[in-house]
Amino acid sequence: MTVKDLPKKLPASLYFFFWDVEAKKLDPSKHPHYVINRLLDKGNLEAVRWVRRNFPKDLIVETIKKMRDFSPWTATFWSRIYNIPRSEIKCLDPHYLTMRRKLWPY
């Protein structure tokens, strides 16, 4: 799947998960990592199904590995679904987790 094959718009039912941007104008083909991260981390079942139907597995795995915005619990869940070693996931890096706890100890 190439960039031109990626979706150009989000379904209106998923706008709710993009409270910090104007979801109507968000182009998932230009910002796939952001969209995948937000929907897998904060989304519901419909959002997860939409991501898995519209983005290639390798792009989803790449996003899980490189994005630091996943919660540790969500990243662990997806690492098990896609058989990704925890050591390859940035947001599960011990240094990053320590820093995260210092900034937000709750």
N, CA, C and O of each residue as an XYZ file, in Angstrom:
424
protein
N       0.848     -1.177      0.000
C       0.000      0.000      0.000
C       0.895      1.242      0.000
O       1.800      1.363      0.826
N       0.642      2.134     -0.905
C       1.417      3.363     -0.991
C       0.670      4.500     -0.310
O      -0.480      4.351      0.103
N       1.341      5.629     -0.204
C       0.724      6.795      0.435
C      -0.548      7.196     -0.287
O      -1.515      7.619      0.346
N      -0.556      7.069     -1.603
C      -1.756      7.466     -2.346
C      -2.937      6.534     -2.073
O      -4.085      6.900     -2.326
N      -2.664      5.334     -1.559
C      -3.732      4.392     -1.224
C      -4.293      4.602      0.184
O      -5.319      4.021      0.538
N      -3.629      5.421      0.972
C      -4.106      5.675      2.333
C      -5.340      6.570      2.286
O      -5.526      7.327      1.333
N      -6.177      6.482      3.308
C      -7.394      7.308      3.315
C      -7.051      8.795      3.376
O      -6.062      9.195      3.990
N      -7.876      9.593      2.736
C      -7.670     11.050      2.695
C      -8.482     11.774      3.765
O      -8.186     12.919      4.107
N      -9.508     11.103      4.292
C     -10.376     11.726      5.294
C     -10.680     10.734      6.407
O     -10.649      9.517      6.223
N     -10.970     11.295      7.550
C     -11.446     10.484      8.675
C     -12.957     10.362      8.602
O     -13.625     11.295      8.157
N     -13.510      9.242      9.025
C     -14.968      9.172      9.149
C     -15.425     10.144     10.245
O     -14.736     10.319     11.250
N     -16.556     10.754     10.053
C     -17.077     11.725     11.028
C     -17.225     11.112     12.419
O     -17.100     11.813     13.423
N     -17.487      9.829     12.481
C     -17.668      9.172     13.783
C     -16.378      9.124     14.605
O     -16.418      8.846     15.803
N     -15.232      9.395     13.967
C     -13.950      9.357     14.680
C     -13.421     10.749     15.023
O     -12.370     10.864     15.654
N     -14.117     11.792     14.625
C     -13.686     13.165     14.917
C     -13.499     13.386     16.417
O     -12.621     14.135     16.843
N     -14.323     12.733     17.192
C     -14.305     12.878     18.646
C     -12.911     12.661     19.234
O     -12.554     13.304     20.222
N     -12.132     11.782     18.651
C     -10.818     11.435     19.186
C      -9.744     12.463     18.843
O      -8.619     12.373     19.332
N     -10.084     13.424     18.015
C      -9.132     14.453     17.597
C      -9.596     15.817     18.103
O      -9.802     16.746     17.323
N      -9.754     15.918     19.410
C     -10.271     17.125     20.049
C      -9.318     18.308     19.933
O      -9.749     19.455     20.051
N      -8.021     18.051     19.701
C      -7.032     19.120     19.700
C      -6.717     19.679     18.312
O      -5.927     20.615     18.187
N      -7.322     19.119     17.283
C      -7.120     19.598     15.911
C      -8.477     19.677     15.222
O      -9.479     19.181     15.736
N      -8.493     20.300     14.068
C      -9.731     20.344     13.289
C      -9.817     19.048     12.481
O      -9.233     18.937     11.403
N     -10.539     18.091     13.007
C     -10.581     16.735     12.453
C     -11.068     16.697     11.009
O     -10.624     15.855     10.228
N     -11.966     17.592     10.652
C     -12.482     17.621      9.277
C     -11.377     17.857      8.259
O     -11.431     17.350      7.139
N     -10.376     18.629      8.659
C      -9.283     18.985      7.749
C      -8.088     18.036      7.845
O      -7.148     18.146      7.058
N      -8.116     17.127      8.780
C      -6.997     16.209      8.981
C      -6.947     15.174      7.860
O      -7.930     14.482      7.593
N      -5.794     15.079      7.213
C      -5.597     14.127      6.121
C      -4.754     12.958      6.642
O      -3.549     13.117      6.836
N      -5.355     11.800      6.869
C      -4.607     10.648      7.389
C      -3.454     10.196      6.488
O      -2.502      9.586      6.974
N      -3.524     10.483      5.200
C      -2.432     10.079      4.312
C      -1.197     10.955      4.510
O      -0.083     10.531      4.204
N      -1.387     12.171      5.020
C      -0.255     13.067      5.277
C       0.295     12.903      6.690
O       1.464     13.196      6.940
N      -0.529     12.445      7.598
C      -0.125     12.290      9.003
C      -0.524     10.909      9.529
O      -1.240     10.808     10.525
N      -0.066      9.851      8.865
C      -0.535      8.510      9.264
C      -0.110      8.093     10.669
O      -0.884      7.454     11.382
N       1.113      8.447     11.079
C       1.571      8.039     12.411
C       0.729      8.694     13.503
O       0.364      8.056     14.490
N       0.430      9.963     13.310
C      -0.396     10.686     14.287
C      -1.784     10.052     14.389
O      -2.282      9.812     15.489
N      -2.397      9.786     13.254
C      -3.758      9.224     13.233
C      -3.773      7.822     13.837
O      -4.629      7.509     14.664
N      -2.837      6.986     13.428
C      -2.768      5.621     13.958
C      -2.540      5.654     15.466
O      -3.217      4.955     16.219
N      -1.582      6.470     15.900
C      -1.289      6.574     17.328
C      -2.510      7.000     18.127
O      -2.842      6.380     19.137
N      -3.167      8.038     17.685
C      -4.311      8.569     18.435
C      -5.438      7.537     18.512
O      -6.032      7.337     19.571
N      -5.724      6.887     17.390
C      -6.860      5.962     17.372
C      -6.573      4.651     18.103
O      -7.465      4.096     18.745
N      -5.341      4.151     18.014
C      -5.022      2.921     18.746
C      -4.876      3.179     20.240
O      -5.139      2.292     21.052
N      -4.461      4.384     20.607
C      -4.257      4.697     22.019
C      -5.530      5.175     22.710
O      -5.802      4.791     23.848
N      -6.301      6.001     22.034
C      -7.468      6.621     22.671
C      -8.803      6.147     22.098
O      -9.860      6.431     22.660
N      -8.751      5.431     20.988
C      -9.968      5.072     20.272
C     -10.750      3.917     20.866
O     -10.314      3.249     21.803
N     -11.916      3.709     20.288
C     -12.783      2.598     20.681
C     -12.637      1.471     19.654
O     -11.753      1.513     18.798
N     -13.496      0.481     19.748
C     -13.419     -0.664     18.842
C     -13.594     -0.245     17.383
O     -12.892     -0.743     16.504
N     -14.524      0.663     17.127
C     -14.731      1.151     15.759
C     -13.458      1.808     15.222
O     -13.098      1.601     14.063
N     -12.783      2.591     16.046
C     -11.554      3.272     15.630
C     -10.451      2.269     15.306
O      -9.746      2.413     14.307
N     -10.308      1.264     16.144
C      -9.288      0.232     15.918
C      -9.579     -0.523     14.623
O      -8.671     -0.776     13.832
N     -10.828     -0.878     14.412
C     -11.185     -1.583     13.174
C     -10.896     -0.724     11.952
O     -10.416     -1.228     10.937
N     -11.183      0.569     12.043
C     -10.938      1.472     10.916
C      -9.445      1.537     10.612
O      -9.047      1.482      9.449
N      -8.617      1.655     11.648
C      -7.159      1.699     11.455
C      -6.681      0.414     10.793
O      -5.924      0.461      9.823
N      -7.109     -0.717     11.299
C      -6.623     -1.994     10.774
C      -7.113     -2.274      9.352
O      -6.461     -3.007      8.609
N      -8.242     -1.703      8.973
C      -8.749     -1.864      7.602
C      -8.073     -0.913      6.615
O      -7.941     -1.240      5.436
N      -7.649      0.247      7.080
C      -7.204      1.302      6.181
C      -5.702      1.545      6.128
O      -5.229      2.278      5.259
N      -4.947      0.946      7.037
C      -3.501      1.144      7.043
C      -2.808     -0.215      6.987
O      -3.281     -1.181      7.585
N      -1.686     -0.287      6.269
C      -0.969     -1.570      6.196
C      -0.349     -1.936      7.547
O       0.005     -1.069      8.346
N      -0.232     -3.222      7.770
C       0.295     -3.725      9.039
C       1.678     -3.158      9.332
O       1.962     -2.794     10.473
N       2.544     -3.075      8.323
C       3.900     -2.582      8.575
C       3.908     -1.123      9.032
O       4.763     -0.736      9.828
N       2.982     -0.319      8.547
C       2.884      1.074      8.986
C       2.354      1.152     10.425
O       2.805      1.988     11.208
N       1.424      0.305     10.761
C       0.904      0.257     12.135
C       2.019     -0.162     13.096
O       2.196      0.451     14.148
N       2.766     -1.199     12.737
C       3.865     -1.681     13.581
C       4.932     -0.594     13.729
O       5.434     -0.363     14.829
N       5.277      0.070     12.632
C       6.257      1.158     12.677
C       5.795      2.267     13.631
O       6.595      2.812     14.393
N       4.521      2.590     13.582
C       3.958      3.623     14.457
C       4.053      3.203     15.918
O       4.439      4.003     16.771
N       3.709      1.971     16.208
C       3.780      1.471     17.589
C       5.219      1.530     18.095
O       5.458      1.861     19.256
N       6.165      1.213     17.236
C       7.571      1.219     17.630
C       8.111      2.622     17.880
O       8.880      2.822     18.819
N       7.725      3.594     17.061
C       8.404      4.887     17.128
C       7.682      5.996     17.882
O       8.328      6.945     18.325
N       6.379      5.909     18.040
C       5.645      7.004     18.687
C       5.734      6.898     20.209
O       5.541      5.822     20.775
N       6.023      8.001     20.853
C       6.159      8.016     22.313
C       4.864      8.383     23.019
O       4.815      8.399     24.249
N       3.833      8.674     22.271
C       2.576      9.117     22.875
C       1.672      7.982     23.350
O       0.656      8.239     23.995
N       2.017      6.747     23.049
C       1.209      5.630     23.538
C       1.352      5.521     25.051
O       2.432      5.749     25.596
N       0.277      5.179     25.717
C       0.405      4.877     27.145
C       1.147      3.543     27.248
O       1.054      2.721     26.337
N       1.877      3.315     28.334
C       2.591      2.042     28.477
C       1.665      0.829     28.391
O       2.048     -0.207     27.848
N       0.458      0.954     28.922
C      -0.486     -0.172     28.896
C      -0.933     -0.471     27.461
O      -0.998     -1.629     27.047
N      -1.233      0.575     26.724
C      -1.670      0.390     25.340
C      -0.537     -0.162     24.488
O      -0.751     -1.061     23.674
N       0.665      0.367     24.671
C       1.819     -0.110     23.900
C       2.091     -1.585     24.191
O       2.409     -2.353     23.282
N       1.968     -1.972     25.444
C       2.167     -3.379     25.808
C       1.116     -4.259     25.137
O       1.437     -5.331     24.623
N      -0.123     -3.813     25.143
C      -1.194     -4.563     24.483
C      -0.871     -4.768     23.005
O      -0.910     -5.895     22.511
N      -0.550     -3.675     22.292
C      -0.287     -3.787     20.852
C       1.002     -4.555     20.567
O       1.113     -5.202     19.526
N       1.978     -4.494     21.473
C       3.199     -5.278     21.264
C       2.877     -6.767     21.275
O       3.503     -7.549     20.560
N       1.908     -7.150     22.081
C       1.509     -8.560     22.128
C       0.666     -8.949     20.916
O       0.792    -10.063     20.406
N      -0.174     -8.059     20.461
C      -1.002     -8.345     19.280
C      -0.123     -8.531     18.044
O      -0.339     -9.446     17.250
N       0.876     -7.649     17.890
C       1.719     -7.674     16.690
C       3.073     -8.352     16.909
O       3.933     -8.305     16.029
N       3.270     -8.974     18.059
C       4.525     -9.680     18.369
C       5.753     -8.791     18.187
O       6.725     -9.178     17.539
N       5.692     -7.606     18.766
C       6.811     -6.669     18.714
C       7.554     -6.775     20.047
O       6.935     -6.643     21.103
N       8.862     -7.009     20.019
C       9.605     -7.037     21.286
C       9.503     -5.684     21.999
O       9.615     -4.632     21.370
N       9.292     -5.726     23.293
C       9.163     -4.481     24.072
C      10.379     -3.581     23.895
O      10.258     -2.356     23.933
N      11.541     -4.179     23.704
C      12.772     -3.395     23.562
C      12.777     -2.526     22.304
O      13.574     -1.593     22.207
N      11.907     -2.815     21.349
C      11.846     -2.038     20.107
C      10.823     -0.903     20.166
O      10.695     -0.139     19.210
N      10.105     -0.788     21.262
C       9.045      0.216     21.375
C       9.550      1.383     22.220
O       9.836      1.229     23.407
N       9.653      2.553     21.587
C      10.230      3.724     22.256
C       9.521      4.106     23.547
O      10.178      4.428     24.537
N       8.214      4.076     23.555
C       7.502      4.531     24.758
C       7.629      3.541     25.911
O       7.225      3.858     27.030
N       8.178      2.354     25.671
C       8.408      1.377     26.737
C       9.871      1.330     27.168
O      10.249      0.526     28.021
N      10.685      2.188     26.577
C      12.092      2.277     26.939
C      12.187      2.702     28.412
O      11.539      3.670     28.809
N      12.982      1.997     29.225
C      13.056      2.329     30.656
C      13.423      3.795     30.923
O      12.882      4.414     31.839
N      14.332      4.342     30.130
C      14.717      5.749     30.302
C      13.520      6.666     30.073
O      13.293      7.603     30.838
N      12.771      6.397     29.037
C      11.601      7.224     28.738
C      10.529      7.076     29.821
O       9.906      8.062     30.215
N      10.314      5.863     30.297
C       9.317      5.639     31.353
C       9.690      6.368     32.643
O       8.822      6.908     33.329
N      10.991      6.380     32.972
C      11.459      7.098     34.157
C      11.211      8.592     34.001
O      10.722      9.246     34.922
N      11.547      9.125     32.841
C      11.336     10.544     32.576
C       9.849     10.884     32.655
O       9.467     11.918     33.202
N       9.029     10.017     32.111
C       7.586     10.247     32.105
C       7.033     10.306     33.536
O       6.180     11.139     33.842
N       7.522      9.420     34.404
C       7.067      9.413     35.795
C       7.492     10.683     36.535
O       6.770     11.170     37.404
N       8.666     11.215     36.187
C       9.126     12.448     36.832
C       8.246     13.627     36.439
O       7.958     14.500     37.258
N       7.821     13.644     35.181
C       7.003     14.752     34.699
C       5.557     14.647     35.160
O       4.910     15.658     35.430
N       5.052     13.419     35.248
C       3.656     13.190     35.642
C       3.616     11.957     36.532
O       3.420     10.846     36.039
N       3.798     12.137     37.837
C       3.956     10.991     38.737
C       2.671     10.258     39.105
O       2.670      9.517     40.088
N       1.599     10.425     38.379
C       0.320      9.801     38.726
C       0.013      8.609     37.886
O      -1.030      7.980     38.064
